[in-house]
Amino acid sequence: MKIQILGTGCPRCKQTEANAREALKRLGVEAEIEKVTDINKIIDFGVVATPALAIDGEVKFSGKIPTVDEIESVIKEEYI
């Protein structure tokens, strides 16, 4: 599994990354985490508001900081 944090590196993006790491830790799941800061690559995902979080190339959250519970729920439903 690959989790991508889409954003310019602002505090909201950093919190999104921290929440993703905590969700993975809670679930005992390993994943590659990639920060995507290039605005053109972010646009290629179809994202117009950051922060955004994608799993395996599919945007799951955009324009908000997803909670640890929200991220955990998506991973459980779709990847475990």
N, CA, C and O atoms as a printed pandas DataFrame, in Angstrom:
     atom_number atom_name residue_name chain_id  residue_number  x_coord  y_coord  z_coord
0              1         N          MET        A               1    0.854   -1.170    0.000
1              2        CA          MET        A               1    0.000    0.000    0.000
2              3         C          MET        A               1    0.903    1.237    0.000
3              4         O          MET        A               1    1.940    1.280    0.661
4              5         N          LYS        A               2    0.473    2.219   -0.754
5              6        CA          LYS        A               2    1.214    3.480   -0.833
6              7         C          LYS        A               2    0.257    4.614   -0.489
7              8         O          LYS        A               2   -0.788    4.771   -1.120
8              9         N          ILE        A               3    0.623    5.400    0.513
9             10        CA          ILE        A               3   -0.175    6.556    0.910
10            11         C          ILE        A               3    0.558    7.802    0.456
11            12         O          ILE        A               3    1.745    7.975    0.729
12            13         N          GLN        A               4   -0.162    8.664   -0.238
13            14        CA          GLN        A               4    0.426    9.912   -0.722
14            15         C          GLN        A               4   -0.265   11.085   -0.044
15            16         O          GLN        A               4   -1.491   11.195   -0.040
16            17         N          ILE        A               5    0.553   11.954    0.527
17            18        CA          ILE        A               5    0.069   13.185    1.136
18            19         C          ILE        A               5    0.293   14.281    0.108
19            20         O          ILE        A               5    1.431   14.580   -0.253
20            21         N          LEU        A               6   -0.786   14.874   -0.357
21            22        CA          LEU        A               6   -0.713   15.889   -1.411
22            23         C          LEU        A               6   -0.865   17.270   -0.805
23            24         O          LEU        A               6   -1.898   17.592   -0.219
24            25         N          GLY        A               7    0.172   18.083   -0.950
25            26        CA          GLY        A               7    0.127   19.442   -0.431
26            27         C          GLY        A               7    1.510   20.054   -0.432
27            28         O          GLY        A               7    2.505   19.385   -0.711
28            29         N          THR        A               8    1.554   21.316   -0.122
29            30        CA          THR        A               8    2.806   22.074   -0.226
30            31         C          THR        A               8    3.708   21.964    0.987
31            32         O          THR        A               8    4.794   22.543    0.997
32            33         N          GLY        A               9    3.287   21.240    2.005
33            34        CA          GLY        A               9    4.103   21.094    3.204
34            35         C          GLY        A               9    3.657   22.001    4.342
35            36         O          GLY        A               9    4.395   22.203    5.307
36            37         N          CYS        A              10    2.464   22.539    4.231
37            38        CA          CYS        A              10    1.918   23.423    5.259
38            39         C          CYS        A              10    1.614   22.620    6.539
39            40         O          CYS        A              10    1.646   21.390    6.510
40            41         N          PRO        A              11    1.325   23.288    7.641
41            42        CA          PRO        A              11    0.998   22.568    8.876
42            43         C          PRO        A              11   -0.176   21.595    8.724
43            44         O          PRO        A              11   -0.189   20.541    9.360
44            45         N          ARG        A              12   -1.152   21.936    7.895
45            46        CA          ARG        A              12   -2.295   21.033    7.671
46            47         C          ARG        A              12   -1.841   19.750    6.968
47            48         O          ARG        A              12   -2.337   18.665    7.268
48            49         N          CYS        A              13   -0.906   19.880    6.046
49            50        CA          CYS        A              13   -0.370   18.713    5.344
50            51         C          CYS        A              13    0.431   17.841    6.305
51            52         O          CYS        A              13    0.348   16.614    6.257
52            53         N          LYS        A              14    1.195   18.473    7.165
53            54        CA          LYS        A              14    1.988   17.731    8.146
54            55         C          LYS        A              14    1.087   16.991    9.126
55            56         O          LYS        A              14    1.409   15.876    9.538
56            57         N          GLN        A              15   -0.032   17.590    9.502
57            58        CA          GLN        A              15   -0.972   16.923   10.397
58            59         C          GLN        A              15   -1.628   15.734    9.698
59            60         O          GLN        A              15   -1.853   14.692   10.314
60            61         N          THR        A              16   -1.932   15.894    8.415
61            62        CA          THR        A              16   -2.501   14.792    7.642
62            63         C          THR        A              16   -1.530   13.617    7.615
63            64         O          THR        A              16   -1.942   12.469    7.780
64            65         N          GLU        A              17   -0.256   13.894    7.409
65            66        CA          GLU        A              17    0.754   12.836    7.412
66            67         C          GLU        A              17    0.835   12.172    8.786
67            68         O          GLU        A              17    0.882   10.946    8.881
68            69         N          ALA        A              18    0.849   12.970    9.837
69            70        CA          ALA        A              18    0.918   12.424   11.195
70            71         C          ALA        A              18   -0.296   11.528   11.478
71            72         O          ALA        A              18   -0.158   10.466   12.086
72            73         N          ASN        A              19   -1.471   11.955   11.040
73            74        CA          ASN        A              19   -2.689   11.162   11.244
74            75         C          ASN        A              19   -2.617    9.843   10.464
75            76         O          ASN        A              19   -3.052    8.804   10.960
76            77         N          ALA        A              20   -2.074    9.887    9.256
77            78        CA          ALA        A              20   -1.933    8.669    8.456
78            79         C          ALA        A              20   -0.972    7.695    9.133
79            80         O          ALA        A              20   -1.235    6.494    9.197
80            81         N          ARG        A              21    0.134    8.218    9.635
81            82        CA          ARG        A              21    1.108    7.359   10.326
82            83         C          ARG        A              21    0.482    6.724   11.579
83            84         O          ARG        A              21    0.726    5.553   11.868
84            85         N          GLU        A              22   -0.310    7.487   12.309
85            86        CA          GLU        A              22   -0.951    6.962   13.510
86            87         C          GLU        A              22   -1.977    5.886   13.148
87            88         O          GLU        A              22   -2.080    4.870   13.836
88            89         N          ALA        A              23   -2.732    6.104   12.079
89            90        CA          ALA        A              23   -3.717    5.102   11.644
90            91         C          ALA        A              23   -3.019    3.797   11.276
91            92         O          ALA        A              23   -3.486    2.717   11.638
92            93         N          LEU        A              24   -1.913    3.891   10.566
93            94        CA          LEU        A              24   -1.161    2.696   10.199
94            95         C          LEU        A              24   -0.639    1.978   11.438
95            96         O          LEU        A              24   -0.693    0.752   11.537
96            97         N          LYS        A              25   -0.138    2.762   12.370
97            98        CA          LYS        A              25    0.389    2.198   13.618
98            99         C          LYS        A              25   -0.704    1.457   14.385
99           100         O          LYS        A              25   -0.488    0.341   14.856
100          101         N          ARG        A              26   -1.870    2.075   14.509
101          102        CA          ARG        A              26   -2.992    1.451   15.219
102          103         C          ARG        A              26   -3.408    0.133   14.585
103          104         O          ARG        A              26   -3.742   -0.831   15.274
104          105         N          LEU        A              27   -3.379    0.114   13.253
105          106        CA          LEU        A              27   -3.816   -1.078   12.528
106          107         C          LEU        A              27   -2.714   -2.130   12.410
107          108         O          LEU        A              27   -2.982   -3.276   12.051
108          109         N          GLY        A              28   -1.482   -1.740   12.711
109          110        CA          GLY        A              28   -0.364   -2.667   12.565
110          111         C          GLY        A              28   -0.061   -2.971   11.108
111          112         O          GLY        A              28    0.375   -4.071   10.770
112          113         N          VAL        A              29   -0.295   -1.987   10.249
113          114        CA          VAL        A              29   -0.111   -2.141    8.809
114          115         C          VAL        A              29    1.081   -1.301    8.369
115          116         O          VAL        A              29    1.286   -0.186    8.851
116          117         N          GLU        A              30    1.852   -1.849    7.457
117          118        CA          GLU        A              30    2.962   -1.082    6.902
118          119         C          GLU        A              30    2.565   -0.535    5.541
119          120         O          GLU        A              30    1.856   -1.187    4.774
120          121         N          ALA        A              31    3.031    0.663    5.257
121          122        CA          ALA        A              31    2.763    1.283    3.963
122          123         C          ALA        A              31    3.866    2.288    3.666
123          124         O          ALA        A              31    4.492    2.839    4.571
124          125         N          GLU        A              32    4.081    2.504    2.410
125          126        CA          GLU        A              32    5.004    3.556    1.986
126          127         C          GLU        A              32    4.235    4.876    2.058
127          128         O          GLU        A              32    3.097    4.970    1.600
128          129         N          ILE        A              33    4.873    5.891    2.636
129          130        CA          ILE        A              33    4.246    7.211    2.670
130          131         C          ILE        A              33    5.096    8.154    1.825
131          132         O          ILE        A              33    6.300    8.298    2.037
132          133         N          GLU        A              34    4.442    8.780    0.874
133          134        CA          GLU        A              34    5.110    9.696   -0.041
134          135         C          GLU        A              34    4.479   11.078    0.088
135          136         O          GLU        A              34    3.256   11.209    0.126
136          137         N          LYS        A              35    5.318   12.104    0.154
137          138        CA          LYS        A              35    4.827   13.480    0.160
138          139         C          LYS        A              35    4.895   14.006   -1.272
139          140         O          LYS        A              35    5.951   13.982   -1.904
140          141         N          VAL        A              36    3.775   14.473   -1.765
141          142        CA          VAL        A              36    3.714   15.044   -3.113
142          143         C          VAL        A              36    3.517   16.544   -2.954
143          144         O          VAL        A              36    2.437   17.001   -2.578
144          145         N          THR        A              37    4.567   17.307   -3.241
145          146        CA          THR        A              37    4.511   18.756   -3.061
146          147         C          THR        A              37    4.494   19.521   -4.386
147          148         O          THR        A              37    4.220   20.720   -4.407
148          149         N          ASP        A              38    4.782   18.842   -5.469
149          150        CA          ASP        A              38    4.788   19.486   -6.789
150          151         C          ASP        A              38    3.348   19.792   -7.186
151          152         O          ASP        A              38    2.524   18.887   -7.316
152          153         N          ILE        A              39    3.055   21.074   -7.377
153          154        CA          ILE        A              39    1.689   21.506   -7.659
154          155         C          ILE        A              39    1.128   20.865   -8.922
155          156         O          ILE        A              39   -0.064   20.564   -8.988
156          157         N          ASN        A              40    1.981   20.652   -9.930
157          158        CA          ASN        A              40    1.508   20.020  -11.168
158          159         C          ASN        A              40    1.103   18.570  -10.939
159          160         O          ASN        A              40    0.127   18.100  -11.524
160          161         N          LYS        A              41    1.837   17.864  -10.100
161          162        CA          LYS        A              41    1.485   16.476   -9.782
162          163         C          LYS        A              41    0.195   16.431   -8.964
163          164         O          LYS        A              41   -0.639   15.544   -9.146
164          165         N          ILE        A              42    0.044   17.400   -8.063
165          166        CA          ILE        A              42   -1.185   17.477   -7.269
166          167         C          ILE        A              42   -2.388   17.699   -8.183
167          168         O          ILE        A              42   -3.431   17.067   -8.013
168          169         N          ILE        A              43   -2.235   18.595   -9.148
169          170        CA          ILE        A              43   -3.306   18.869  -10.114
170          171         C          ILE        A              43   -3.609   17.621  -10.940
171          172         O          ILE        A              43   -4.767   17.359  -11.266
172          173         N          ASP        A              44   -2.567   16.847  -11.280
173          174        CA          ASP        A              44   -2.768   15.608  -12.043
174          175         C          ASP        A              44   -3.688   14.625  -11.303
175          176         O          ASP        A              44   -4.370   13.819  -11.935
176          177         N          PHE        A              45   -3.705   14.693   -9.981
177          178        CA          PHE        A              45   -4.603   13.854   -9.198
178          179         C          PHE        A              45   -6.041   14.375   -9.247
179          180         O          PHE        A              45   -6.966   13.686   -8.817
180          181         N          GLY        A              46   -6.233   15.596   -9.773
181          182        CA          GLY        A              46   -7.555   16.203   -9.812
182          183         C          GLY        A              46   -7.891   16.943   -8.529
183          184         O          GLY        A              46   -9.044   17.307   -8.299
184          185         N          VAL        A              47   -6.882   17.164   -7.693
185          186        CA          VAL        A              47   -7.085   17.835   -6.411
186          187         C          VAL        A              47   -7.056   19.343   -6.613
187          188         O          VAL        A              47   -6.139   19.878   -7.236
188          189         N          VAL        A              48   -8.071   20.023   -6.080
189          190        CA          VAL        A              48   -8.110   21.483   -6.159
190          191         C          VAL        A              48   -7.957   22.126   -4.780
191          192         O          VAL        A              48   -7.751   23.335   -4.678
192          193         N          ALA        A              49   -8.056   21.321   -3.723
193          194        CA          ALA        A              49   -7.901   21.844   -2.363
194          195         C          ALA        A              49   -7.047   20.873   -1.556
195          196         O          ALA        A              49   -7.306   19.670   -1.517
196          197         N          THR        A              50   -6.032   21.424   -0.919
197          198        CA          THR        A              50   -5.163   20.602   -0.090
198          199         C          THR        A              50   -5.411   20.920    1.373
199          200         O          THR        A              50   -5.954   21.980    1.685
200          201         N          PRO        A              51   -5.034   20.043    2.262
201          202        CA          PRO        A              51   -4.309   18.810    2.010
202          203         C          PRO        A              51   -5.227   17.748    1.420
203          204         O          PRO        A              51   -6.451   17.808    1.539
204          205         N          ALA        A              52   -4.591   16.783    0.786
205          206        CA          ALA        A              52   -5.329   15.638    0.260
206          207         C          ALA        A              52   -4.534   14.381    0.596
207          208         O          ALA        A              52   -3.324   14.429    0.819
208          209         N          LEU        A              53   -5.235   13.271    0.626
209          210        CA          LEU        A              53   -4.595   12.000    0.912
210          211         C          LEU        A              53   -5.082   10.995   -0.117
211          212         O          LEU        A              53   -6.284   10.834   -0.334
212          213         N          ALA        A              54   -4.122   10.318   -0.748
213          214        CA          ALA        A              54   -4.450    9.281   -1.727
214          215         C          ALA        A              54   -3.864    7.962   -1.246
215          216         O          ALA        A              54   -2.803    7.922   -0.624
216          217         N          ILE        A              55   -4.577    6.893   -1.548
217          218        CA          ILE        A              55   -4.080    5.557   -1.254
218          219         C          ILE        A              55   -4.018    4.806   -2.576
219          220         O          ILE        A              55   -5.012    4.679   -3.291
220          221         N          ASP        A              56   -2.818    4.312   -2.880
221          222        CA          ASP        A              56   -2.580    3.604   -4.142
222          223         C          ASP        A              56   -3.076    4.416   -5.338
223          224         O          ASP        A              56   -3.664    3.870   -6.271
224          225         N          GLY        A              57   -2.831    5.727   -5.297
225          226        CA          GLY        A              57   -3.145    6.598   -6.422
226          227         C          GLY        A              57   -4.566    7.110   -6.483
227          228         O          GLY        A              57   -4.906    7.878   -7.383
228          229         N          GLU        A              58   -5.409    6.699   -5.541
229          230        CA          GLU        A              58   -6.814    7.130   -5.539
230          231         C          GLU        A              58   -7.048    8.100   -4.379
231          232         O          GLU        A              58   -6.827    7.757   -3.218
232          233         N          VAL        A              59   -7.497    9.310   -4.706
233          234        CA          VAL        A              59   -7.727   10.332   -3.683
234          235         C          VAL        A              59   -8.896    9.905   -2.795
235          236         O          VAL        A              59   -9.987    9.599   -3.276
236          237         N          LYS        A              60   -8.639    9.893   -1.495
237          238        CA          LYS        A              60   -9.660    9.503   -0.514
238          239         C          LYS        A              60  -10.187   10.710    0.264
239          240         O          LYS        A              60  -11.348   10.727    0.672
240          241         N          PHE        A              61   -9.343   11.713    0.467
241          242        CA          PHE        A              61   -9.724   12.921    1.191
242          243         C          PHE        A              61   -9.096   14.110    0.489
243          244         O          PHE        A              61   -7.973   14.020   -0.008
244          245         N          SER        A              62   -9.816   15.226    0.447
245          246        CA          SER        A              62   -9.284   16.433   -0.171
246          247         C          SER        A              62   -9.893   17.666    0.490
247          248         O          SER        A              62  -11.094   17.713    0.757
248          249         N          GLY        A              63   -9.055   18.655    0.748
249          250        CA          GLY        A              63   -9.532   19.926    1.286
250          251         C          GLY        A              63   -9.790   19.928    2.772
251          252         O          GLY        A              63  -10.374   20.876    3.297
252          253         N          LYS        A              64   -9.366   18.881    3.463
253          254        CA          LYS        A              64   -9.552   18.815    4.914
254          255         C          LYS        A              64   -8.485   17.908    5.504
255          256         O          LYS        A              64   -7.828   17.141    4.799
256          257         N          ILE        A              65   -8.333   18.019    6.811
257          258        CA          ILE        A              65   -7.425   17.130    7.514
258          259         C          ILE        A              65   -8.241   15.920    7.966
259          260         O          ILE        A              65   -9.078   16.044    8.861
260          261         N          PRO        A              66   -8.012   14.757    7.364
261          262        CA          PRO        A              66   -8.767   13.587    7.802
262          263         C          PRO        A              66   -8.293   13.148    9.183
263          264         O          PRO        A              66   -7.101   13.198    9.486
264          265         N          THR        A              67   -9.227   12.723   10.005
265          266        CA          THR        A              67   -8.867   12.267   11.349
266          267         C          THR        A              67   -8.202   10.891   11.255
267          268         O          THR        A              67   -8.278   10.211   10.232
268          269         N          VAL        A              68   -7.561   10.510   12.333
269          270        CA          VAL        A              68   -6.955    9.187   12.404
270          271         C          VAL        A              68   -8.038    8.130   12.189
271          272         O          VAL        A              68   -7.836    7.171   11.443
272          273         N          ASP        A              69   -9.177    8.308   12.840
273          274        CA          ASP        A              69  -10.279    7.348   12.710
274          275         C          ASP        A              69  -10.790    7.246   11.271
275          276         O          ASP        A              69  -11.092    6.151   10.796
276          277         N          GLU        A              70  -10.888    8.372   10.584
277          278        CA          GLU        A              70  -11.357    8.360    9.189
278          279         C          GLU        A              70  -10.383    7.594    8.294
279          280         O          GLU        A              70  -10.795    6.787    7.461
280          281         N          ILE        A              71   -9.104    7.854    8.475
281          282        CA          ILE        A              71   -8.092    7.172    7.660
282          283         C          ILE        A              71   -8.110    5.673    7.974
283          284         O          ILE        A              71   -8.065    4.834    7.075
284          285         N          GLU        A              72   -8.177    5.363    9.250
285          286        CA          GLU        A              72   -8.220    3.970    9.684
286          287         C          GLU        A              72   -9.417    3.250    9.055
287          288         O          GLU        A              72   -9.289    2.118    8.589
288          289         N          SER        A              73  -10.555    3.897    9.042
289          290        CA          SER        A              73  -11.772    3.311    8.489
290          291         C          SER        A              73  -11.612    2.994    7.009
291          292         O          SER        A              73  -12.013    1.915    6.570
292          293         N          VAL        A              74  -11.042    3.897    6.234
293          294        CA          VAL        A              74  -10.842    3.675    4.805
294          295         C          VAL        A              74   -9.885    2.521    4.582
295          296         O          VAL        A              74  -10.125    1.675    3.721
296          297         N          ILE        A              75   -8.815    2.475    5.339
297          298        CA          ILE        A              75   -7.840    1.385    5.181
298          299         C          ILE        A              75   -8.494    0.051    5.526
299          300         O          ILE        A              75   -8.308   -0.931    4.806
300          301         N          LYS        A              76   -9.248    0.002    6.603
301          302        CA          LYS        A              76   -9.923   -1.246    7.005
302          303         C          LYS        A              76  -10.902   -1.717    5.923
303          304         O          LYS        A              76  -10.908   -2.889    5.546
304          305         N          GLU        A              77  -11.717   -0.797    5.434
305          306        CA          GLU        A              77  -12.764   -1.133    4.462
306          307         C          GLU        A              77  -12.190   -1.624    3.142
307          308         O          GLU        A              77  -12.696   -2.576    2.547
308          309         N          GLU        A              78  -11.125   -0.962    2.689
309          310        CA          GLU        A              78  -10.689   -1.197    1.308
310          311         C          GLU        A              78   -9.378   -1.969    1.162
311          312         O          GLU        A              78   -9.073   -2.475    0.082
312          313         N          TYR        A              79   -8.608   -2.060    2.238
313          314        CA          TYR        A              79   -7.264   -2.620    2.052
314          315         C          TYR        A              79   -6.905   -3.747    3.020
315          316         O          TYR        A              79   -5.836   -4.346    2.904
316          317         N          ILE        A              80   -7.792   -4.038    3.973
317          318        CA          ILE        A              80   -7.491   -5.132    4.911
318          319         C          ILE        A              80   -8.558   -6.207    4.772
319          320         O          ILE        A              80   -8.505   -7.222    5.466
